[in-house]
């Protein structure tokens, strides 16, 4: 199992990020992808949001990237998210120790 975590830091005053990530949460499930958890970071830059998603393997995650980009409901939400960000999101992948 792997955990894919993405960290989104908005430009100051761009409070819509949480709502768009909640929309993404629903679109992800509707698109047939693993559920997405959405968190608000407590410490660090103000308004930073984190998503986390569990995948069975890095290969499955990598294979999904092209499919995600072909899912209009998801790409439409990212078109709303990207203009709000101070910089591109950061993707971290954690592999289960075992």
Protein Blocks (a to p, Z undefined) as FASTA:
>chain_A
ZZddddddddehiaklmmmmmmmmmmmmmnopacddddddfbdcehiacdddddfbfklm
mmmmmmmmmmmklmmmmmmmmmmpmbdcddddddddZZ
